[in-house]
Every structure is written in structure tokens, then in C-alpha cells.
Amino acid sequence: MGIGRRTFVAVAASVAAAGCLDGTEDNTDGEAEDGFEVETVVDGLSSPWGTEFLPDRRMLVTERTGSLLLVDRDDGEAREVDGVPDVYDAGQGGMLDVTTPPEFEDEPWVYLTYSATDDDGASATHLGRGRLDSDGAELEGFEVLHVAEPFVDSTQHYGSRVVFGDDGAVYFTVGDRGFKDFGPNHVSQDTENELGATLRLEPDGSVPDDNPFVDEDGFRDSLYSYGHRNSQGMAVHPETGELWQSEHGERDGDEINVVERGENHGWPVAHYGCEYGTEEPVGDQPDERDDIVDPVYYWDCTSGGFPPAGATFYDGDAFPEWQGDLFVGNLAGRYLGRFAVDGRDVEEEEPLLADRGWRIRDVEVAPDTGYVYVAVDSPDAPLVRLVSE
């Protein structure tokens, strides 16, 4: 199982070695790759993190440094949106993901995840929303919906992707905040907190009555799944409605998971990676434990890994050969991963954008054109799109 999953490690390593340190290597618009061309939508972005399409050919882009932008996909004009919350821009924190509900045209809510601090300076992953006045570029009446507790004195592993499920609920990921006390007492295995978990909420931030652990002793009502390290990609499968996540491992051990309701996904009691700087496994092998949900795809310790970011399924018309594939941004490997998906069988295909030196932070498919939009992680970054030739 592990051998087939290491097919592209050498490619990733060579790309990482050759890539620009800041991930902003200059490239010519319209330069053709295999079956597509790359166009720059807008450049000069400050560490973009999340993207979301609006019905009017504009899109929302978060900058980790604290901004939300309204970007015109046709002319590249970017306007800063007022009314966003103050964020804790430190380490891996800041303004993170953005999404909108299916009924956005009638109820123009914009949901943001971000890190913010309490009065003592500790930080936590937050979920909030405001109503978008797109003409005035403002979020009106922004409110905090949920804070993933506890607050922690750390700037690591916030998560935090947010999506609406087919059931209308809001799902968002929370990282383990970097705790290193591996074993059964780790925060990701402690169901009385909300770290290292996928949370499920109503659109107004309340807890759904049908959450798996509601009113169960020893569990937070908001929990949907637990035993996660740091899931920074999440997508709803367009046919099955399943929730898929891309998750960072320790040393390698990166994973693609299908999230199971009320289940333990293993971290750190079962993991395919090793402790950093060693070849010492972290916990048991997941496939050897009946109480752990095994990832559908993973990278073994010493394989080189695949530090994953945003993820999306391709369901557009521009690239019929990609239909049903899963796209996942690769950070340290500096390419866009494409995975063929058949049920829960996953196979990595040839890397895309592997010659650009780009850390890929997010990827989304435009619902009107089927073009693939890619956000590059850099202090001076482009947002690009892959268009059919």
C-alpha cells in the first residue's frame, strides 16, 4: 500500500529544491501546460488563504494578514471589504478561510474562520459571519458564532477550513494547536475540548440536535469527528455528499480522509508518520486498529510527504478528463496535486504547476466556467486560473 503512494515523492522533492524561496517565480500568462493555460487573475496579494466564488463573477479572497478582498474575475480589480474582525496574525494564524451558504443570493452571509486572542493573549480558532453589501464592499453586523475552546498559548495548527454540507450544516476544522504530548491523553483524543476536531454547527452557530455526541457525558456537543492533527483542506464530494479532508502529518504521515460521523481518526495514537527528526513512529499503524478510521490515502514516514492545503473536487465542464478528480494544494512540495477518485480508491496523478516554485494554499473550481483557481501562499502572491486551451 505504501509503495504506490510514494510514486511522486522524487518529483515533489526536486520541485521543492528548485522552487523560489518566496514562491513567487515569475511566469508568463497564457503559457501552456498539458491541456491548459495559466492566467493571472490578480497579483500582489498578501498571503492569500481562502477563496469563494460569488454569483456575479466576483470572488472573495482572504489574506492571512487580516483582510478580506472582493476580486473581479474579469479585470482583476481587488477591493478590501470593511467590517471584518480583528485577527491574530502570528505564526500560522490570521484571517483564514471563507465560505458562503447555498442560499447566498437571498441571504448574503459570508462566513470566516480566523484566529483571535482572549484578554490573556492566548488564541483560538473562531467562526463568524456578516452580511455582504457587495456594492459597498462591507460585511454588515459581523458576529462571532463559535470559538473552538480552549484558548491556547500557541501560534500553530489552527485548522481551519469551513464548508456547508449537503445537510445545510456548517463544518469547520480545528487543529491540535501543536501539542506534542503524543499518546491517549493528547488534546486530539480528549473529547471534552474542541481541538484536533471537525465541528458541526447550524448556520447561526448553534449546535444541531442530531450531532453525534449531543448530551453525551465526556464529549463536546459540537464535535463531529476527532483525532485530527491539522486539517487544512475540506471538500464535499459532489456525488456522495461525503466530507473529505486533507490533513498534515507529523514527519510525513500526511493524509486524505473521508470524515466519519462520530469517529476517531487516530491522531496521535495511530499515525503513518514519525516524530520530526526521527524514524520513530507516532502511535500504532491505523490499519491495525479497529477503533480508528483509516485514511483513504497517506504518505508513509520517510516518503517525503505531501504537506496539504486547500482541496476541491472537479465537477466542471472545461476539463472533462478531470471530472470527479480531487485537487489538493501542496505547500512544501510546491505543486498542485491531482488525485483520481473511484469510490474511496485514490491514486495520485501527474503533478500540476510543478515548475512554478509555488506553495499552493487553496484551489477552487469556478461554477460558471469550470476553470480551476489557485491561490499561491506568499507575502506577494498571485491568484491564477487554469483555463482550457
Order of alpha helices (4+ residues) and beta strands (2+ residues): alpha-beta-beta-beta-beta-beta-beta-beta-beta-beta-beta-beta-beta-beta-beta-beta-beta-beta-beta-beta-beta-beta-beta-beta-beta-beta
